[in-house]
């Protein structure tokens, strides 16, 4: 028999629909996102991921129709007016289909809307919520990943403009974006200041499908996380108006500190995406071990397989409870730095382990592109790296417990 994703029948959802966190309203949000992910996202992922294809424009339009680019944008500006919890709840479901689809909505949801002009800010929020203002995040550089205070990309004031020069790396969706959310240095740190002082956030507007004349891009050849092309960008004297400087609510030279406020929600979202990947691998493994026959019996009758499935299920659920608790803390306004780092650490490490176990259950078939499990395995590996590596999360948690 020729095995393929198409004849892996009987895949069932292994995720709770009732919980102390899941109100009736949230259960309905979950049901809608789950149906969309399984019926529309997953088939496209199975088709396009092996081709390293990008998320189709039609699917981006469907995400906009469902309101997923405006989950956290207030209703006044056309969003759903919901919190980090609902955002992550939807992202877990989308990642179960294709992680890049759960990622692209983070490039909406109010990102790049902090204009100092109130009317402009309102216009951008409406466009963001409608999926017509989708950005690329240009923070990291070849020498500035976990250590963003080491950013060297320069934004030099020249009259009513800033001139931007330098290199940015790991900019997902850059060419297809409507804008780049850029972290650049306007001055060196002054005496007594920290290394991050002098960094500011800029909004670089652009046309979808191209780069400005003074910007060139090279796609980064990744081993996974297809759907979103990731770029290294070179800025060669790009001129932007002075009002491209974002209104962060911070004093001059303190834009870096504003970028940190996104880290908590971003880490919880990554935890939710990791759980979605782990759940996808687990659900497919359960279906596979019912069908795969060796020595005259389905492999799911073997105790070693059954125990592996039990452990995987418990680990996924534990990770889910961590992201739910962390999201609840963020929405409640409580101190959540430790909780978000714990959630991101545990969920991403769980995803790597569970997807690896699932691939082992598939045996040789898992080491092919005929099943989705290898995609979950490749993408899960990234969750331990981006939005702060596991090592960075361990440092944050241990510093909070022991002290610096």
N, C-alpha and C positions, 0 to 999 in steps of 0.2 A: 504494500500500500504506500502511495506517495503522501507524505504528511505535509500539511500546509496550514496556515492560520485559518483558512476558510473552512477546513473540516475539523477544527477544534471546537466541537459542539458542547453545549451544556455549561458554558461559562456563567457562573452566578456571582452576584455581588456579595462580598464578604465585608460588610461595613454596617455599623449600627445606624438605624434611622430614628432611634429613640435614645435620649440621653438627657441628663440634667441641663445640658447646654442647648439642646435642640428643641426650641419652642415650635409650635405648629407652623409659624411663619417661616422659621428656618428649615423645617422639614420640607416645606413646599419649594423653597429655594434650592435645597439639595436635590429633590426629585427632578426639578427642571434641568439643573446642571448635569445630573447623572444621565438623563435621557439624551441630552444634546451630545455629551461626551461619547457615549457608547454608540449612538446612531449616526452621528455626523463627523465627529472628530476622529474616532478610532479607525474607521475605514480609510480616511484620508492619510492618517499616519502610516497605516500598513502599506498603502500604495506609494506614498511619497518619500518616507524616510529612507528606504533602501536606495532611492535615487538621489538622496541628499537634496531633495526639493524643498522649496520655501512654502510657507503657509500661503495658500491661495487667497487672492483678494476677496473672492466670494465668501470664504470662511471668516475673514476679518469683518466683512459686512454683516455676517450673521452674529458675530460677537457683539457688534454695535447694536444690532436690532434687539438683542437680549438685554442690553444695558450694561454689559460687563466692562466696558471702558469707563463707566461712571458709577461703579458700585459705591465708592467712597466720596463721590461728588454730591453736594447737597441738592435737594430737589429744586430749589430756586433756580439752579443753573442746569437743570435737565438730567441730573443724576438720580440714582436710587436712594441716596441719603442714608446708606447703611454703614456698618463699621468694619473694622479689621477682621472680626470673626466671620462675617458673611463673605467678605473678600477671600479669606483663606478656605472657607467651606467650598466655595465655587472652584477655587484653584486646585484643591485636592481632586475634585471630580474631573476637571479638565486635564490634569497631569496624568490621570489614569488612562486617558486617551493618548495624549501627546504633550510632553512637558513644555515644548516651545509655545503651545497654545495657551497654557497656563501662565507663561512668562510674558507674552506680548501685551496682555492687559495691564501689566505693571507700567507700561510705557504710556498709558493713559491715566485715568483716575487722578487727575489733577497735577500730574507731573509737568513741569515747565510752564506753570500758570502764574508764577509769583511776580507778575508785572507790578511796578510801582504805581502805574496808572489804574485806577479803580475800574473804569469802563473797559480797558484792555484786558484786565484780569478776568472780568465777568465774561467777556467774549471768549477768551481762551478756555475757561472752565466749561462753557457750553460746547465748544468744539471738542474738548477732551472727552466729555461725557458721551458725545455722539460718535466717537471714534474717528473724528476728523482732525485730531491733533495728537499724533502718536510720535513719540520721540525715541532717540537713541541716547543712552547714558554714557557720556564721555568723561569718566573719572580716572580710570586706571591708565598707567603708562608702562613702558618697558621696565622702568625702575621704581614704579610705584603701584603696588598691588595691595597687599595687606597694609602697607605703610603709605597711606595716601598723603600724609604730611610731606612726603618726598616729591610731590608733584613739581615738575619743572616747566611745564607748558606755560608760556608767558603771555600775559595780556597787558600791553603797554599803552598807556593813555596818550592819544595824539589829538588834541583839540576836542572835538565832539565825537571822537571815535576811539575804539580800542583796536590795537593791532595784535592779532593772536599768532604766535609762532610756537611750534613744538609738535610732539607726537602723542597720540592717544591709542591705547590698545584695549582689546576686548569690548568694542562698541557694537553691541548686537543691534540688528535692524537698521544700521546707519544709513544705507543708501535709500531705503524705502521710507525713511522717517520724514516727518514734517519739520522737525527741529532736532538739534543736538543740545543736551543739557550738559554743559561743559564746566569742569573745575579747572581754573587756571590761576596763576600767581600774578598779582598786580604789583607786588613789591616784596623785597626780602623781609624777614622778621626783624623787628626793631629790638633794641636792647631791652632785655627783661621779658620779651614775648616768647611764646612757644614756637615750635617748628611749623605749625599749621597756620600761624598768623600771616596775613598777606594773601591768603587764598580766597577766591571769590567764585561764585556761580554765575555763569553766563547762559543766555538763551540765544542760540545760533539758529536763526530761521533758514529754511532751505526748501527746495522743491523735492517732492517725492520722486524717487527714481534716479536722482543725480546728486552730485556734490558741487558746491560752489567752486569757482575757478581757482581759488587759492587753497583748495583742499583736495588731496588725492587719497585714494583708499586701496588697500590690498586685503582681500578676504583671507582669513586665518583658516587653515586646513585642520579642522577639528576631527576627533574620533567619534563624536556623537553630538547630541543637542542640535540635530538638524531641524529645519523649519525656519530658524532664524539665522541668517548669515551673520557671522561675527567678523568685524573689520579692525584693521590697524589703520589709523588715519594720520596723515601728515598735514599740518597747517603751516603754510608758507606765506605769512603776512596777511592773513585774512582780516579784513576790516569789518567791524560791526559797530552799530551806533552805540552811543554811551548808555542809552536806555536798555541795551541788551544785558546790562548788569542786573541780576535778579534782586528783588526786594526781599531780603531774608529776615528782616526784622532785627538784624544784628548790627553792631557797630561796623564801621569801615574796616575791611580786611578780615572779617570774621565769617565769611560765607561758608567756610569749611564746617563750622559748628552747626550750621543749618542742615548740611548734608547728613550729619549724624542722626538727626531726628527721624530720618527715613529708615535707619538701620533696624530698629526694633520691628516695625511692620514687615520689612523685607526679610528679616530672619524668620519670622513666624510664617510668612508666605513660603519661604524655601522649605521649612519643615513640613508644611501642608503638601507642597509639591512632592517632597520626598516620600511622604506617606502614600500619595496617589500612585507613585511609581512602584513602591513596595506592594501595594494592594493589587495593582495590575498583574505583577509577577506571581503573587500568591494565588489570585483567582484563576489565572491561566494554568498554574501548576496543579491546582485541585482538579480542574477539568481534565488535564492531560493524564494524571495518574489514575483516573477512572477509565480512560480509554486505552492507554498503552499496556499491552499484554506481553509479559515475559514469563517463561517457564509455565505457560498455560494459565496464568492468572493476571488480572490487572495489577500493576505495580502498587496501586493504592492499598492493596491487601497486605503488603509487607509492612511490618511494624516499624522498621527504620524510616520508611517514607511517611507513615502516619505521624510518627513523633516529630519528624522534621516539619511537617505541615502545622502541627499543633504549636510548636515553638515559634514558627514564623507568624502565625496568627496572633499569638500573645504579644510578640514584639511589635507588630504593626499597631495593635490596639493601644499599647503603652505609649508609643510615639504619638498616636493621634490624641490621646488624652493630654499629653504635654503641650502640643500646639494649641489645642482648644483652651487650655488653662491660660497659656501665655497670651493668646488673642483676647481673652476675656479681661485679663489684667490691663493690656494696652488700651482697650476700649473704655475701661473704668477709670483710666487716668492714674492708676497706681504705678509705683516704681516697678519696672518690668525688665530691666536690662539683664538680670541674671536668668529670669524665666525664659526670655526670648533666646538667649544663648544656649540654655539647657535644651530647649525644644529643638533648636536648629542642630545642635550637636547630636542628640540622641536620634532624631528622625533621620538625619542624613547617614549616620553610621548604620542605623537599622536598615535603611534602604539599600545600602551597598551590600550588607550581609544577606538580606532576604532575597534580593534579586539574584545574588550569586548562588544561594541555596536552590532557588527555583530553576536556574539554568542547570544545576547539577541533576535535579530531578528529571529534566528533559534529556539529560545525557547528550549524546552526539547531536541529536536534533536541536538542542538548545544552542549549539555552536554553529548555527546556520542563520540565515536571514529569513527562513521560512516561517518563523514564529516571532511574535512580538517580544518574547522574553529577553532576547538579546538587546533589543532597544531599551527596555527598562533597565537592564544591567549596565549598559553604556551610559545612559543618562543619569542613573543613580550615582555613579562614580563622581560626577561633576558636583552633585549637591554637597559633598564634603569639602569642596574647594571654593565655590563662589559664594558671595555675600558673607565672606569671612570664613577662612578655613576652620576645620575642626580644632586645629591647634590654637587659633585665635580665640575660639569659643571657650576652650579649656582655660586659657589665660584669663579671660574675662571672669569666668566663674570662680576660679581659684583666687584671683586678686580680690574679689568681693568677699570671699570666705576667710582668707588668710591675711590680706593686705598686700600692698605693692612692695 
